[in-house]
Amino acid sequence: MHEESDDQSHTCISGHGYLKVIVRLRNHIPLLAYHIQYLHTVNIFYKTLL
């Protein structure tokens, strides 16, 4: 039970750090989010063609 709560706490901190990185990237490099969305859309379109 102790290990489970410890692991859950670690996951929460890791997820929060990941979110902060995403926000920081989007603040400093707005085009990055646009390029990722563009590539994702192209990928879906390509799969639809196949």
PDB file of N, H, CA, C and O in Angstrom:
ATOM      1  N   MET A   1       0.843  -1.204   0.000  1.00  0.00           N
ATOM      2  CA  MET A   1       0.000   0.000   0.000  1.00  0.00           C
ATOM      3  C   MET A   1       0.879   1.255   0.000  1.00  0.00           C
ATOM      4  O   MET A   1       0.562   2.256  -0.642  1.00  0.00           O
ATOM      5  N   HIS A   2       1.993   1.171   0.739  1.00  0.00           N
ATOM      6  H   HIS A   2       2.250   0.357   1.261  1.00  0.00           H
ATOM      7  CA  HIS A   2       2.919   2.310   0.784  1.00  0.00           C
ATOM      8  C   HIS A   2       3.575   2.509  -0.583  1.00  0.00           C
ATOM      9  O   HIS A   2       3.718   3.640  -1.049  1.00  0.00           O
ATOM     10  N   GLU A   3       3.968   1.419  -1.214  1.00  0.00           N
ATOM     11  H   GLU A   3       3.852   0.501  -0.836  1.00  0.00           H
ATOM     12  CA  GLU A   3       4.626   1.506  -2.524  1.00  0.00           C
ATOM     13  C   GLU A   3       3.681   2.099  -3.571  1.00  0.00           C
ATOM     14  O   GLU A   3       4.097   2.883  -4.423  1.00  0.00           O
ATOM     15  N   GLU A   4       2.401   1.714  -3.495  1.00  0.00           N
ATOM     16  H   GLU A   4       2.063   1.077  -2.803  1.00  0.00           H
ATOM     17  CA  GLU A   4       1.418   2.182  -4.470  1.00  0.00           C
ATOM     18  C   GLU A   4       1.248   3.700  -4.391  1.00  0.00           C
ATOM     19  O   GLU A   4       1.244   4.388  -5.412  1.00  0.00           O
ATOM     20  N   SER A   5       1.105   4.217  -3.154  1.00  0.00           N
ATOM     21  H   SER A   5       1.109   3.658  -2.325  1.00  0.00           H
ATOM     22  CA  SER A   5       0.922   5.661  -2.988  1.00  0.00           C
ATOM     23  C   SER A   5       2.190   6.403  -3.408  1.00  0.00           C
ATOM     24  O   SER A   5       2.111   7.487  -3.986  1.00  0.00           O
ATOM     25  N   ASP A   6       3.364   5.823  -3.119  1.00  0.00           N
ATOM     26  H   ASP A   6       3.428   4.942  -2.649  1.00  0.00           H
ATOM     27  CA  ASP A   6       4.636   6.441  -3.491  1.00  0.00           C
ATOM     28  C   ASP A   6       4.740   6.534  -5.014  1.00  0.00           C
ATOM     29  O   ASP A   6       5.138   7.565  -5.557  1.00  0.00           O
ATOM     30  N   ASP A   7       4.380   5.452  -5.690  1.00  0.00           N
ATOM     31  H   ASP A   7       4.057   4.614  -5.250  1.00  0.00           H
ATOM     32  CA  ASP A   7       4.442   5.427  -7.153  1.00  0.00           C
ATOM     33  C   ASP A   7       3.467   6.426  -7.758  1.00  0.00           C
ATOM     34  O   ASP A   7       3.775   7.081  -8.754  1.00  0.00           O
ATOM     35  N   GLN A   8       2.296   6.539  -7.154  1.00  0.00           N
ATOM     36  H   GLN A   8       2.046   6.007  -6.345  1.00  0.00           H
ATOM     37  CA  GLN A   8       1.272   7.459  -7.643  1.00  0.00           C
ATOM     38  C   GLN A   8       1.762   8.903  -7.494  1.00  0.00           C
ATOM     39  O   GLN A   8       1.540   9.736  -8.372  1.00  0.00           O
ATOM     40  N   SER A   9       2.428   9.187  -6.376  1.00  0.00           N
ATOM     41  H   SER A   9       2.608   8.510  -5.663  1.00  0.00           H
ATOM     42  CA  SER A   9       2.945  10.527  -6.120  1.00  0.00           C
ATOM     43  C   SER A   9       4.012  10.875  -7.158  1.00  0.00           C
ATOM     44  O   SER A   9       4.038  11.988  -7.683  1.00  0.00           O
ATOM     45  N   HIS A  10       4.881   9.921  -7.444  1.00  0.00           N
ATOM     46  H   HIS A  10       4.860   9.017  -7.017  1.00  0.00           H
ATOM     47  CA  HIS A  10       5.948  10.132  -8.422  1.00  0.00           C
ATOM     48  C   HIS A  10       5.358  10.414  -9.808  1.00  0.00           C
ATOM     49  O   HIS A  10       5.845  11.280 -10.535  1.00  0.00           O
ATOM     50  N   THR A  11       4.303   9.672 -10.160  1.00  0.00           N
ATOM     51  H   THR A  11       3.908   8.969  -9.568  1.00  0.00           H
ATOM     52  CA  THR A  11       3.660   9.853 -11.463  1.00  0.00           C
ATOM     53  C   THR A  11       3.037  11.248 -11.559  1.00  0.00           C
ATOM     54  O   THR A  11       3.088  11.884 -12.612  1.00  0.00           O
ATOM     55  N   CYS A  12       2.453  11.717 -10.459  1.00  0.00           N
ATOM     56  H   CYS A  12       2.412  11.201  -9.604  1.00  0.00           H
ATOM     57  CA  CYS A  12       1.810  13.027 -10.434  1.00  0.00           C
ATOM     58  C   CYS A  12       2.851  14.122 -10.656  1.00  0.00           C
ATOM     59  O   CYS A  12       2.621  15.054 -11.427  1.00  0.00           O
ATOM     60  N   ILE A  13       4.005  14.008  -9.974  1.00  0.00           N
ATOM     61  H   ILE A  13       4.192  13.252  -9.348  1.00  0.00           H
ATOM     62  CA  ILE A  13       5.075  15.000 -10.106  1.00  0.00           C
ATOM     63  C   ILE A  13       5.629  14.965 -11.528  1.00  0.00           C
ATOM     64  O   ILE A  13       5.885  16.010 -12.126  1.00  0.00           O
ATOM     65  N   SER A  14       5.812  13.769 -12.062  1.00  0.00           N
ATOM     66  H   SER A  14       5.604  12.920 -11.576  1.00  0.00           H
ATOM     67  CA  SER A  14       6.345  13.619 -13.415  1.00  0.00           C
ATOM     68  C   SER A  14       5.396  14.235 -14.430  1.00  0.00           C
ATOM     69  O   SER A  14       5.824  14.930 -15.351  1.00  0.00           O
ATOM     70  N   GLY A  15       4.107  13.978 -14.257  1.00  0.00           N
ATOM     71  H   GLY A  15       3.758  13.413 -13.508  1.00  0.00           H
ATOM     72  CA  GLY A  15       3.109  14.519 -15.176  1.00  0.00           C
ATOM     73  C   GLY A  15       3.071  16.037 -15.103  1.00  0.00           C
ATOM     74  O   GLY A  15       2.919  16.709 -16.123  1.00  0.00           O
ATOM     75  N   HIS A  16       3.210  16.573 -13.901  1.00  0.00           N
ATOM     76  H   HIS A  16       3.333  16.027 -13.072  1.00  0.00           H
ATOM     77  CA  HIS A  16       3.189  18.025 -13.716  1.00  0.00           C
ATOM     78  C   HIS A  16       4.406  18.648 -14.395  1.00  0.00           C
ATOM     79  O   HIS A  16       4.295  19.689 -15.043  1.00  0.00           O
ATOM     80  N   GLY A  17       5.576  18.006 -14.246  1.00  0.00           N
ATOM     81  H   GLY A  17       5.667  17.160 -13.720  1.00  0.00           H
ATOM     82  CA  GLY A  17       6.797  18.506 -14.881  1.00  0.00           C
ATOM     83  C   GLY A  17       6.667  18.472 -16.393  1.00  0.00           C
ATOM     84  O   GLY A  17       7.113  19.388 -17.085  1.00  0.00           O
ATOM     85  N   TYR A  18       6.052  17.407 -16.906  1.00  0.00           N
ATOM     86  H   TYR A  18       5.690  16.663 -16.345  1.00  0.00           H
ATOM     87  CA  TYR A  18       5.842  17.261 -18.349  1.00  0.00           C
ATOM     88  C   TYR A  18       4.945  18.387 -18.854  1.00  0.00           C
ATOM     89  O   TYR A  18       5.192  18.958 -19.917  1.00  0.00           O
ATOM     90  N   LEU A  19       3.896  18.704 -18.081  1.00  0.00           N
ATOM     91  H   LEU A  19       3.695  18.240 -17.218  1.00  0.00           H
ATOM     92  CA  LEU A  19       2.965  19.752 -18.466  1.00  0.00           C
ATOM     93  C   LEU A  19       3.668  21.107 -18.496  1.00  0.00           C
ATOM     94  O   LEU A  19       3.423  21.921 -19.386  1.00  0.00           O
ATOM     95  N   LYS A  20       4.550  21.346 -17.512  1.00  0.00           N
ATOM     96  H   LYS A  20       4.750  20.684 -16.789  1.00  0.00           H
ATOM     97  CA  LYS A  20       5.287  22.609 -17.460  1.00  0.00           C
ATOM     98  C   LYS A  20       6.202  22.749 -18.671  1.00  0.00           C
ATOM     99  O   LYS A  20       6.358  23.842 -19.214  1.00  0.00           O
ATOM    100  N   VAL A  21       6.805  21.641 -19.093  1.00  0.00           N
ATOM    101  H   VAL A  21       6.678  20.752 -18.653  1.00  0.00           H
ATOM    102  CA  VAL A  21       7.676  21.671 -20.269  1.00  0.00           C
ATOM    103  C   VAL A  21       6.870  22.027 -21.512  1.00  0.00           C
ATOM    104  O   VAL A  21       7.309  22.831 -22.335  1.00  0.00           O
ATOM    105  N   ILE A  22       5.690  21.426 -21.645  1.00  0.00           N
ATOM    106  H   ILE A  22       5.333  20.773 -20.977  1.00  0.00           H
ATOM    107  CA  ILE A  22       4.823  21.692 -22.802  1.00  0.00           C
ATOM    108  C   ILE A  22       4.425  23.168 -22.832  1.00  0.00           C
ATOM    109  O   ILE A  22       4.492  23.812 -23.879  1.00  0.00           O
ATOM    110  N   VAL A  23       4.012  23.698 -21.681  1.00  0.00           N
ATOM    111  H   VAL A  23       3.957  23.174 -20.831  1.00  0.00           H
ATOM    112  CA  VAL A  23       3.608  25.109 -21.607  1.00  0.00           C
ATOM    113  C   VAL A  23       4.780  26.011 -21.951  1.00  0.00           C
ATOM    114  O   VAL A  23       4.622  27.000 -22.666  1.00  0.00           O
ATOM    115  N   ARG A  24       5.962  25.666 -21.439  1.00  0.00           N
ATOM    116  H   ARG A  24       6.090  24.862 -20.858  1.00  0.00           H
ATOM    117  CA  ARG A  24       7.153  26.478 -21.703  1.00  0.00           C
ATOM    118  C   ARG A  24       7.488  26.469 -23.187  1.00  0.00           C
ATOM    119  O   ARG A  24       7.821  27.504 -23.763  1.00  0.00           O
ATOM    120  N   LEU A  25       7.397  25.289 -23.802  1.00  0.00           N
ATOM    121  H   LEU A  25       7.126  24.448 -23.333  1.00  0.00           H
ATOM    122  CA  LEU A  25       7.687  25.186 -25.236  1.00  0.00           C
ATOM    123  C   LEU A  25       6.684  25.992 -26.051  1.00  0.00           C
ATOM    124  O   LEU A  25       7.052  26.668 -27.012  1.00  0.00           O
ATOM    125  N   ARG A  26       5.432  25.916 -25.667  1.00  0.00           N
ATOM    126  H   ARG A  26       5.132  25.367 -24.887  1.00  0.00           H
ATOM    127  CA  ARG A  26       4.389  26.632 -26.412  1.00  0.00           C
ATOM    128  C   ARG A  26       4.534  28.135 -26.237  1.00  0.00           C
ATOM    129  O   ARG A  26       4.196  28.903 -27.138  1.00  0.00           O
ATOM    130  N   ASN A  27       5.042  28.563 -25.070  1.00  0.00           N
ATOM    131  H   ASN A  27       5.317  27.939 -24.338  1.00  0.00           H
ATOM    132  CA  ASN A  27       5.226  30.000 -24.842  1.00  0.00           C
ATOM    133  C   ASN A  27       6.406  30.539 -25.642  1.00  0.00           C
ATOM    134  O   ASN A  27       6.333  31.628 -26.211  1.00  0.00           O
ATOM    135  N   HIS A  28       7.501  29.767 -25.684  1.00  0.00           N
ATOM    136  H   HIS A  28       7.561  28.882 -25.222  1.00  0.00           H
ATOM    137  CA  HIS A  28       8.709  30.240 -26.359  1.00  0.00           C
ATOM    138  C   HIS A  28       8.729  29.898 -27.842  1.00  0.00           C
ATOM    139  O   HIS A  28       9.305  30.632 -28.645  1.00  0.00           O
ATOM    140  N   ILE A  29       8.100  28.783 -28.205  1.00  0.00           N
ATOM    141  H   ILE A  29       7.632  28.187 -27.553  1.00  0.00           H
ATOM    142  CA  ILE A  29       8.106  28.369 -29.618  1.00  0.00           C
ATOM    143  C   ILE A  29       6.680  28.062 -30.071  1.00  0.00           C
ATOM    144  O   ILE A  29       6.311  26.893 -30.177  1.00  0.00           O
ATOM    145  N   PRO A  30       5.875  29.087 -30.339  1.00  0.00           N
ATOM    146  CA  PRO A  30       4.472  28.875 -30.733  1.00  0.00           C
ATOM    147  C   PRO A  30       4.329  28.031 -31.990  1.00  0.00           C
ATOM    148  O   PRO A  30       3.351  27.296 -32.129  1.00  0.00           O
ATOM    149  N   LEU A  31       5.290  28.123 -32.911  1.00  0.00           N
ATOM    150  H   LEU A  31       6.084  28.719 -32.798  1.00  0.00           H
ATOM    151  CA  LEU A  31       5.193  27.375 -34.159  1.00  0.00           C
ATOM    152  C   LEU A  31       5.337  25.877 -33.936  1.00  0.00           C
ATOM    153  O   LEU A  31       4.874  25.083 -34.754  1.00  0.00           O
ATOM    154  N   LEU A  32       5.973  25.484 -32.839  1.00  0.00           N
ATOM    155  H   LEU A  32       6.349  26.129 -32.174  1.00  0.00           H
ATOM    156  CA  LEU A  32       6.185  24.056 -32.571  1.00  0.00           C
ATOM    157  C   LEU A  32       4.851  23.325 -32.483  1.00  0.00           C
ATOM    158  O   LEU A  32       4.678  22.259 -33.073  1.00  0.00           O
ATOM    159  N   ALA A  33       3.908  23.906 -31.740  1.00  0.00           N
ATOM    160  H   ALA A  33       4.049  24.772 -31.260  1.00  0.00           H
ATOM    161  CA  ALA A  33       2.588  23.291 -31.604  1.00  0.00           C
ATOM    162  C   ALA A  33       1.892  23.214 -32.961  1.00  0.00           C
ATOM    163  O   ALA A  33       1.208  22.235 -33.262  1.00  0.00           O
ATOM    164  N   TYR A  34       2.071  24.255 -33.778  1.00  0.00           N
ATOM    165  H   TYR A  34       2.626  25.050 -33.534  1.00  0.00           H
ATOM    166  CA  TYR A  34       1.442  24.276 -35.098  1.00  0.00           C
ATOM    167  C   TYR A  34       2.016  23.174 -35.984  1.00  0.00           C
ATOM    168  O   TYR A  34       1.275  22.490 -36.689  1.00  0.00           O
ATOM    169  N   HIS A  35       3.349  23.003 -35.947  1.00  0.00           N
ATOM    170  H   HIS A  35       3.952  23.559 -35.375  1.00  0.00           H
ATOM    171  CA  HIS A  35       3.987  21.982 -36.770  1.00  0.00           C
ATOM    172  C   HIS A  35       3.561  20.578 -36.345  1.00  0.00           C
ATOM    173  O   HIS A  35       3.332  19.711 -37.189  1.00  0.00           O
ATOM    174  N   ILE A  36       3.457  20.359 -35.033  1.00  0.00           N
ATOM    175  H   ILE A  36       3.643  21.063 -34.348  1.00  0.00           H
ATOM    176  CA  ILE A  36       3.025  19.048 -34.536  1.00  0.00           C
ATOM    177  C   ILE A  36       1.599  18.758 -34.992  1.00  0.00           C
ATOM    178  O   ILE A  36       1.289  17.640 -35.403  1.00  0.00           O
ATOM    179  N   GLN A  37       0.733  19.768 -34.920  1.00  0.00           N
ATOM    180  H   GLN A  37       0.985  20.676 -34.586  1.00  0.00           H
ATOM    181  CA  GLN A  37      -0.655  19.596 -35.342  1.00  0.00           C
ATOM    182  C   GLN A  37      -0.716  19.335 -36.849  1.00  0.00           C
ATOM    183  O   GLN A  37      -1.508  18.516 -37.315  1.00  0.00           O
ATOM    184  N   TYR A  38       0.134  20.044 -37.603  1.00  0.00           N
ATOM    185  H   TYR A  38       0.777  20.709 -37.224  1.00  0.00           H
ATOM    186  CA  TYR A  38       0.177  19.880 -39.052  1.00  0.00           C
ATOM    187  C   TYR A  38       0.627  18.468 -39.421  1.00  0.00           C
ATOM    188  O   TYR A  38       0.018  17.815 -40.268  1.00  0.00           O
ATOM    189  N   LEU A  39       1.700  18.003 -38.774  1.00  0.00           N
ATOM    190  H   LEU A  39       2.195  18.534 -38.086  1.00  0.00           H
ATOM    191  CA  LEU A  39       2.197  16.658 -39.056  1.00  0.00           C
ATOM    192  C   LEU A  39       1.164  15.608 -38.684  1.00  0.00           C
ATOM    193  O   LEU A  39       1.010  14.612 -39.391  1.00  0.00           O
ATOM    194  N   HIS A  40       0.454  15.822 -37.579  1.00  0.00           N
ATOM    195  H   HIS A  40       0.579  16.631 -37.005  1.00  0.00           H
ATOM    196  CA  HIS A  40      -0.572  14.884 -37.133  1.00  0.00           C
ATOM    197  C   HIS A  40      -1.707  14.815 -38.156  1.00  0.00           C
ATOM    198  O   HIS A  40      -2.215  13.734 -38.454  1.00  0.00           O
ATOM    199  N   THR A  41      -2.097  15.960 -38.685  1.00  0.00           N
ATOM    200  H   THR A  41      -1.684  16.838 -38.443  1.00  0.00           H
ATOM    201  CA  THR A  41      -3.171  16.014 -39.683  1.00  0.00           C
ATOM    202  C   THR A  41      -2.744  15.320 -40.967  1.00  0.00           C
ATOM    203  O   THR A  41      -3.519  14.569 -41.560  1.00  0.00           O
ATOM    204  N   VAL A  42      -1.511  15.570 -41.398  1.00  0.00           N
ATOM    205  H   VAL A  42      -0.882  16.180 -40.917  1.00  0.00           H
ATOM    206  CA  VAL A  42      -0.988  14.934 -42.609  1.00  0.00           C
ATOM    207  C   VAL A  42      -0.934  13.415 -42.425  1.00  0.00           C
ATOM    208  O   VAL A  42      -1.248  12.658 -43.343  1.00  0.00           O
ATOM    209  N   ASN A  43      -0.532  12.983 -41.228  1.00  0.00           N
ATOM    210  H   ASN A  43      -0.276  13.598 -40.483  1.00  0.00           H
ATOM    211  CA  ASN A  43      -0.438  11.558 -40.929  1.00  0.00           C
ATOM    212  C   ASN A  43      -1.808  10.893 -41.036  1.00  0.00           C
ATOM    213  O   ASN A  43      -1.930   9.806 -41.602  1.00  0.00           O
ATOM    214  N   ILE A  44      -2.836  11.540 -40.495  1.00  0.00           N
ATOM    215  H   ILE A  44      -2.737  12.423 -40.035  1.00  0.00           H
ATOM    216  CA  ILE A  44      -4.204  11.006 -40.569  1.00  0.00           C
ATOM    217  C   ILE A  44      -4.671  10.962 -42.024  1.00  0.00           C
ATOM    218  O   ILE A  44      -5.274   9.982 -42.459  1.00  0.00           O
ATOM    219  N   PHE A  45      -4.388  12.033 -42.771  1.00  0.00           N
ATOM    220  H   PHE A  45      -3.899  12.829 -42.417  1.00  0.00           H
ATOM    221  CA  PHE A  45      -4.798  12.104 -44.171  1.00  0.00           C
ATOM    222  C   PHE A  45      -4.113  10.999 -44.981  1.00  0.00           C
ATOM    223  O   PHE A  45      -4.731  10.372 -45.841  1.00  0.00           O
ATOM    224  N   TYR A  46      -2.821  10.770 -44.690  1.00  0.00           N
ATOM    225  H   TYR A  46      -2.320  11.280 -43.991  1.00  0.00           H
ATOM    226  CA  TYR A  46      -2.059   9.740 -45.385  1.00  0.00           C
ATOM    227  C   TYR A  46      -2.631   8.357 -45.098  1.00  0.00           C
ATOM    228  O   TYR A  46      -2.762   7.534 -46.004  1.00  0.00           O
ATOM    229  N   LYS A  47      -2.971   8.104 -43.833  1.00  0.00           N
ATOM    230  H   LYS A  47      -2.864   8.772 -43.098  1.00  0.00           H
ATOM    231  CA  LYS A  47      -3.549   6.811 -43.454  1.00  0.00           C
ATOM    232  C   LYS A  47      -4.908   6.619 -44.120  1.00  0.00           C
ATOM    233  O   LYS A  47      -5.273   5.501 -44.485  1.00  0.00           O
ATOM    234  N   THR A  48      -5.657   7.717 -44.278  1.00  0.00           N
ATOM    235  H   THR A  48      -5.360   8.625 -43.982  1.00  0.00           H
ATOM    236  CA  THR A  48      -6.976   7.639 -44.915  1.00  0.00           C
ATOM    237  C   THR A  48      -6.827   7.250 -46.385  1.00  0.00           C
ATOM    238  O   THR A  48      -7.634   6.489 -46.917  1.00  0.00           O
ATOM    239  N   LEU A  49      -5.791   7.776 -47.034  1.00  0.00           N
ATOM    240  H   LEU A  49      -5.135   8.395 -46.601  1.00  0.00           H
ATOM    241  CA  LEU A  49      -5.554   7.446 -48.437  1.00  0.00           C
ATOM    242  C   LEU A  49      -5.210   5.967 -48.591  1.00  0.00           C
ATOM    243  O   LEU A  49      -5.628   5.317 -49.549  1.00  0.00           O
ATOM    244  N   LEU A  50      -4.441   5.447 -47.633  1.00  0.00           N
ATOM    245  H   LEU A  50      -4.102   5.975 -46.854  1.00  0.00           H
ATOM    246  CA  LEU A  50      -4.071   4.034 -47.705  1.00  0.00           C
ATOM    247  C   LEU A  50      -5.265   3.169 -47.325  1.00  0.00           C
ATOM    248  O   LEU A  50      -5.163   1.942 -47.323  1.00  0.00           O
TER     249      LEU A  50
END
